[in-house]
C-alpha cells in the first residue's frame, strides 16, 4: 500500500475511535454488506455523523443496522462496541416496540421528536430509568426513498432528576410554611442562628444582636442538652424531629416550649411558639419572592415585571441569555427601542400604552433581537397587579413566549392552504371542461357516463401519483403506468413502456394522464387492444432544445385492425391535440397509418 494512502476510506477520516471500529468491522456479515459496496448517501451520512460532537446513531436499511459516533458510544456505555453493526431491535430489546415505531415512521419518510422521553435501558446489565431528547429524521438514498433513519440522542436524565428534586424540596418547604403558626428560627449547617421572626424575638425578649450570628449553644447556654442533640440528629438524618422541654429564658422567665426542627437545604427551620399573622405573612412573602425568582429562572421563556409606569423591576435569566445583555433595561420603552424589531416597535409601544390607559391585558406579537443579531417572534402578554386596598395598578407581570417556530409553521400552513385552493380550483375547472365536452359530444347517456367516468378516473389516478410526491413533480413512468394500468391483463404482454425516469411538473402529469387514457380507450374500442394480437408501445426520451430540455413521447399501435382516418374528430382527439398542446406549451399530433394509430407529443420539460 502506498504510504500516502489513508488507512480508512475518506469518509471515515477523523472519525475517532468509533470510526476506526467501523473500518475494521466485518460488515459483510450484516444486511448492509461490506463498506466497498455502501452507497454514497450512506457514506456521506456516516462521515458527517462521525464528526459531530452530538450523540448520533444511524439506523440503516429495513433492519435498522446501527452505525454511530464516539459521543453515542459513551451513551451506550456497557453495550459498546457490541451495538455496532447490530439490528436496533436486537441491540436494544427492552425498547424494541419504541424503536419499531421509529423505524416504521422514518422509513415511510416521516420525522419524530421527543423531549424528556422516559425509557428503561439496560446499558450496564441493570435497568436504568433514563430521560432523553430524541430527534429522528429519514436519510434519503440514491433511489429517492428513505434508506435509513438518523437519530440524535441527548440524555437529559441529570436535569430531569434535578428538577424533580427541586420540585420536591419546594413542595416540602411550601407545606411547612403554609402550616406555620409558631415562632421561627433558621439555623445554618454550623447550627448558627441566621434569622428569627418577630414572634421569636418577642419570646426571647432581648436585643437581636445578642442572638443572631451565634450558635444555638452560644445563644442558649442554659438550654436542655437534648435540644442540641435533636438538632444534630435532624441535620445528620435529614429527617424532621420534635421535642417538648422546659426552658428558662435569660431574663428569668420559665416556659415550656414545643420544638419542631425541619431540614431545609443545608440547614434547619426551627418552629417554637406562636407567631402573629403579620409576621407569618412577611416571612412567607420573603421566601415566596425568592422561590418565584428561582422558578422564573427555571422557566424556558422570558419573564419580566415592571411598575405601573413601565419601569422594569425584574427580568429572569432567559432574557439575559437570549439577548446577551448584561444590564437590565430601565423601562419597557427601552426594550421596544433597543431590542424589538423596528417594524414592530410602534405597535408594541401603542399596545402597552393602551393597556396602561384601560387597565386591560397587554398582548402583542413582535420580534426580539438575539445576542447573535437574529430576530425571533415572541408572544408578549402581561396582566396588571392592583393594590388590594386602592385598586390601582402597581405592577405588570409579563411573559414573552418564543412562538417563532409556530408562527413560521402557521405561515407555511397558510401558504399550503392557498396552494390547495388554487389546485382545487384548477382541478374543478378541468373536471367542468371534461364533463361539458363529454356530454356535448356523446351519442347517448350511457356513452357519456362511461366516457366521463373513465376520464375522471384517469385524472384521479394522476392525482394519486402527484399526492405521493407532495405535488412538486411526478415520475413520468409512474404517470404512464397508472394511466394504462386498467387496460393491461394478467398473463399478457401487450403494453410496452420504454423510457427513463423523468420528473415532470404537475400540469404536464395531468395532461399526459388524460391524453393516454383517451388513446387507451380508443385502442380498446377500435385499435390494437380490440383484438387478441395487437400491442401498444409507449416510448419517451428527453432531448436538448433551444430553450432547454424537451420531452418527446410516442404512442404507437401495431397488430390491430387496419386503421382508417375518421370522418370527424371526436372530443378525445380534440382533447389530445388542442388541450394537450395548450397545457404543455408544445405540440401533440395524431396520425392514422393503416398499421395503427400513432400519437407524438413534443413539449418543453420545464
N, C-alpha and C positions, 0 to 999 in steps of 0.2 A: 504493500500500500504506500502511495506517495505520502511523505511526511507532512505535506501541506493539506492532505485530505482530512477533513474533520472526522473525528471518531463517531459522531452522531449525524443523522440527517439534519439538514439546515434547520428545519422547524423545531428540532429538539435542542438546538444550541442554547446555552444559558438557561436550560430547563431545571437546574438544580438537581437535588438528589432524586426526586421523582422522575425527572427527565432521563436520568441515567438508568433508572429501573425500567422505564418504558422501553428504552433502547435495547436492554438485554432480555426483556420479557419474551417468552415464546408465544407470540400472537397467533401463530399458525394453529394452535390448539384452541383458539377461541372462534366464535362465529364471524368475527370481522377479518380474520386472516392475517398474514404477515404484513409488516409495515410497507414492504415494497409494493403491495397491491392496494394500499389505502388511497381513497380518492382525495383530491386536493382540498375539498371542503373539510374533510376530517383533519388533514394535516394542518391546515390554517387555523382551525378552531383549537386544536391541541397546542399549537405554537403560541397563540395568544393566551390561552389559559395558563400555560406553564410560567409565563412572565408576569402574571397577575399576583399582587400581594393579597388578594382576597381569596378565601377558600372556595374553590370551584371544582365541580365534577361533571364530566361529560358522560351521558348515558347513550351509547351509540347502538344503532340498529334496533330491531324489534325486540331483541333480548335485553337491551339496556346494558351493554358491556361497559364497565366502569373504567374511565381514564381520568386521573385527577392531578392536581398540582401539590407542591410542598405544603402550603397552608392547610389544604384539606387533609393531608396525611396526619397533621397534628390533631385535627378534629377527629379523625378516625381512630386515633390512639392505638390500642392493642390490636385492632383489626388491620392495621397497615403492616406489611405491604400485601397481605392476603387478599385485600379487596381489589387490587389492581388486576384488571382483566376478567373479573368475575361478573356474573349477571346480577343486577341490582336487587332483584327479588330474592336471590340466594345469598348475596353478600350481606343484606340487612333483613333477615327473615322476620324479625319482630315487627317491622313496619312494612311488610310486603304489600298489604292492602293499600296503604297510603301511596307507596311508590308505583303500584299497578295503576292507580288512578292518574298519577303524574304522567306515566308513560302513555296512557290512553289519550289524555288531553294533548300532551306535547306532540305525539306522533300524528295527531289529527290537525296540527298546526296551531293549537291554542297555547296560551300562556297562563301561568298560575303565580300567585304571590301570596305569601303567608307572613304575618307578623306575630312574633312571640308564639309560634306554633308549639304546642306541648306534645312531646313524644317520649316514649320509654325506649332507651337503647342499651345494648349490651356491648359497650366498647372495650371493656376490660374484664369480661367474664361475669359481671354482675349488673343487675338492672340499674339504670340511672334515669331519673326524671330530668329531662332537658327541655329548654325552650330555644327556639331558633327563628331567625328571619330567613325565609326561603323564597327564592325567585327562580322560576323555570321558564325557559324560552326554547322554541324549536330551532334546530340548526338545519338550514336548507342545503340539500346536497346537489349534485350536478343534474339530477333529473327534475329539479324544481320542487321536489317534495321534501318533507321533513326526514332527515336521515338519522337524527338523534335529538336528545334534549340536553341543554346546557343548564346546570343548576349552580346558583350562587348560595352558599351556605354560611351564614354568620350566626354563631351561637350567642344567645342573649341570656343564658342561664344565670350568670352572676348578677346582671342588672335586675332581672325579674325577681330573684331571691332577695336582693337588697330592697327593692320596692315593697315586696310583701312584708319584710321585716319592719320597714319604716311605717307601713300602714298599721301593722300590729302594735307597734310602740305608740303611735299616735292615738289609736283606739283605746289602749290601756290608760294612757295619760288623760284622755278626754273623760273616761269613766271615773277616774279618781277625782278630777276637778269638778265634774258635774255633781258628785256626791259630797263635795266638801262642805262641812258645817262646823269645822273646828279651826283652831289656830294652826298656822303652817310655818314650818322652818325647813329650809333647804340646806342639805349638807353635801359637800363635795366628796371626792374619793378619799380625802385625808380626814374626813369627819369634821371639817371646818365649816362653821355656820356662815353661809354666804348670803342668806336673806331670811327675813321674817316678816310676817304680815302684821297689820295693826293690832289684831286681837292677841297675837303672841306677845307683842311689846307691852300691851296693856297688862297681860298676865305677869310679865316679867317685872314691870313697874320700876324700870331703871333705864339709864341712858342707853341709846342704841350702840354707841361705841364701846360699851362695856361687854357687848355680846358678839356683834358682827366681826368676823375675821378671826375669832378664837375657836379653838376646837371645842367639842362638846365637853371634854373633861376640864378644860380651862375655864369655860363659861359657867359650868355647873359642877364644881368640885365636890359638893355635898350630895350629888345625885346617887341613886341606887346603882352600885356597880353592874347590876344585872341589865340596866338600861343600855350602858355602853356595849356590853356583850351582845345584847339584842341587835344593836346597830351593826356590829361586826358580822354577826351571823347573817343578817339580811344582805349585807354587801357581798359576802362570800358566796352565798347560795343563790343570790338574785331572786329571792322569794320574799314576799311581804311577811312581816312579823308584828306582833302586838303584845302589850302587857299593861297591867294596872299597877301603879306604885304610889307610895306616899312620898311627897316632896316638900321640903322646907325651902321657901324662897329666900334669897339673901336678906330681904327686909324682915324676915321672921314669920311671914305668913305661911301657914301649912295648908297644903291642898292634896287632894287625890287627883292624879292626872292619868287619863287613859291615853296611852301612846300607840300610834299606828305608823309603822315605817314601811314605805314602798320604794323599791329600787326604781330609779328613773335615770336612764343613761348610765353614767359612771358614778352617780351619787344617790342620795336618798331624799325622799319627800316625807317629812315627819309631821303628822297631824296630832295636835294635843289641845283640845278645848274648842269652844265655840268661836265663831267669827261673825262679824256683822255683815249684813247684805252688801253694804258699800265696799268693804274690803274684799269680799268674795268676788264682786263684780270687777273691781280693779285688777285683782290677781288673774282672773280669767281673761280680761282684756289684754293684759301684757303678754300672757302666754299665747293667747289666740292670735295676736299680731305676729308673733314670731312663727307660729305654725303656718299662718297664712303666707308669710314670706317664703318659708320653706316649700310650701305647696305650690305657690306661684312660680318659684324657680324650677319646680319639677314638671310643670305644665309645658307641653311641647309647643305652645303658642305664646304670643306676646301679651302680657298682662300689664295694665297701667292704671294709675289713679291720678286725677287732677283735683284741684279745689274748684269751688263754684265758678271762678273766673277763668279757669283753664290753665292755671299754673300747675306744673307737674309736681307730684309728690312721690311717685314711685314708678319704676319700670323694672320688670323682672329680668332675670339673666338672659332670657331668649332675645330680648331687644338688643342688648349689647353684643351678643354672639352673632346675631343676624346682620346688624348694621356695621359692626366693627367700631362703634363709637365708644369712647372711654369716659365721656362726660354726659350726664343726663340732660336732655333738653330742658330748657326753662319753662316752656309752655307748649300747649297744643298747636299754637300758631307757628312756633319754630319748627315743630315736627312737619307741618304741612309745607313750610317753605324749604326746609333743608333736606328732607328725606322723601317726601311724596313726589310722584311724577308731575312735572309741570302741567301736563294736560289735566290732571286730577286735582290740582291744588285749589282752584276756585270752588269746585264742587264740594270739596272737603270742608273748607272754611265756612261756606254758606250753610251746609248741613249742620255743622257744630253750632253755629250762631243761632240757627232756627231752634235747635234742641234747647239751647240755653234760654231763649225767649219764651218758648212754650212749655218747658219743663218735661218734654216728651223724651222718648228714646232717641239717642243719636245712633244712626246707622248709615254706613256708606261703604261702597266698594272702591278701593283705589290701589295704586301700585306703589310699593315702598322699595327704595333702593337698598341693595345688599352691600356688604363690605367689598364684594367683587365688582360693584358698579352695575350689576344687573337688577332689573325690576321684576318683582313678582306681585301678583294680585292678592289682596287681603280683604276679607270681610271684617269691617270695624264696627263694633257695637258697644255702646256704653249706656248705663242706666244711672239716673241721679239717685243719690242718697240724701234724704231730707232729715233735718233736725226733728227729733220726735216731739219737741215742745213747740217750736215755732213753725214747723212745716216748710221752712226754707231749705233750698238746695245748698248743701255744704260740700259735697264731693261728687265726682263722677268716677264710677268704677267701670273700666272698659277692658275689652279683649280684642286683639287683632288676629284673626284666624287666616292662615295661609290657604287660599282657595285657588291658587294658580292652576294646579293640575285639573281641578274640577271645572274651572272656567274654560280652560283650553279644550277640555273634553266636550263641554256644552257647545262651544263654538263649532267644534268639529261635528258634533251631532246635528246642529242646525244646518251645517253645510251638506251633510248626508241627506237630511230631510228635503232640502231644496233640490238636491240632485235627484232624489227619488221622485219628487213631484214632477220634475222635468221629464224623467224617463217614463213615468206612468202616463203623462200627457202624450208623449210621443207614441207609446205603445197603443194607447186608446185611439189616437189618430190613425195609426196603422190598421188596427182592427176595424175601425169605422170604414176606412178606404177599402180594405179587403172585402168586408161584408157588402158594402154598397156595390162594388164591381161584380162580385159573385152573384148577387141577387139579380142585378141588371142583365147579366149575360146567361143565366141559367135557363134551360128549356123547360124545367119542371121543378116543383117544390122539392122532390126527393134528390134531384141532381144538385140543387142549390144547397141542401142540407149536407150532402156528402162532401161537396167541394169546400164548403165553409168549414166543416169540422176538420178536414184534412189540412187546410191552410192554417187554422188556428192551432192544431196540434204541432205542426211544423214550427210555428212561432213559439209555442210553449217549450218544445224541446231545445230550441236555440237559447231561450231564456234560462233554462236549467243549466246549460253549459256556462253561460255568462255569469250566472249567480254563483256557481262554484268558484269562479275566478274573480269575484268581487266587482264584476262589470268593468274591469280595467282592460282586458283583452281576452281573446279565446284562441285555443289551438284549432287551426283550420281542420286538421284531421278529425278532431272530436266533433266539429260542426258538421262536416260531411258525413261522418259515420252515423251521427244521430239523425240526420235528415233522411238517409236511405235505409236506416235500420228496419223500419216497418215493412220494407219491400224485399228483405232477404229471407230465405227459407233455410231451415236446418238441413244440412247434407248437400246443399247446392253451392256452387261457386260461380255465380253469375254477376256479382257486383265486385269490380276490381278497383281498389283505391290505390293511387300511386302519387306520392308527394312528400316533401319534407315537412317537419314540424315547424309550421309558420304561425306566428301570433298575428291575429287580425283584430282591428278595433271593433267595438260592439255594433256600430252601424253596418259595417261590412258583413259581420257574422249573421245578423238578422236577415239582411238582403239575400245573402247566398243561401241560407237555410230555406227561405221562401221559394227561391228560384229552383233549387234542387228538388224540393217537394213537388213543384209543378211538373218538372221534367220526369220525375219518377212516376207520378200519377198517369201522365200521358203514355209513358212506356208500358205501364200495366194494361192500359186500355187498348192502345193501338200499336205499340212498338215492341222493343226487344224483350220485354217481360210478359208479353201477351201470349207467347208460345213456350215450348219447353227447351228451345235451343238457343235463344237469344242471350246476349250478355251486354253489360254496360261497363265502360272504362271511364273512370273519373281521375284525371291526372292534372297536377298543378306544379308550378315552379315559380321562383322569384327571379326576375330578370332586371338588369340595370336599365334605368331610363334617364331622360334628360334632367328631370327634377327629383329623381330619387328612385328607389326600387319599385317595381311594378309586379303585380300578381297576374299570372297567366294561367287560367283554368280552362280545361277542355272536357266536355261531356260528349262521349261518342258511343252510339248504339250499333251493335252488329248481331247478325244471326236472326233477326226478327223478320216479320213480314216485309215485303217490298214497300218502300215508302213513296207516297205521292204528296206533292205540295198541297196543303189545304187550300180550299177555295176562299176561306175567310179566316182571319186571325181571331182567336178567342181571347178571353181575358187572361188566361195563363200565359200565352205568348206575349201579349202586350205587357203583362206584369214583368216578365223576364227582360224583354228588350228595352222597354221605356223606363219603368220604375227602377229596375236594377241599374240601368245606366245612370240614372239621376242619383241614386243612393251612393253609387260607387265613384261618381265623377269619372267614369270611364266608358267602355263600350261593352255591349252584350249582343251577340248576333246568333240567330238560329238558322241553320240551313237544313235542307231536306233531301240529301242524296238518297238514291234507291237503297243503298246498303244500310241506312239507318240515320236517325236524327243526330245532328252534331250542333252543340252549343259552345261558343267560345267567349270567354269573359276576359277582358283586359282592363285593369284598373290600378291606380296608384295604391301602394300598400299603406301609405300614411293617411 
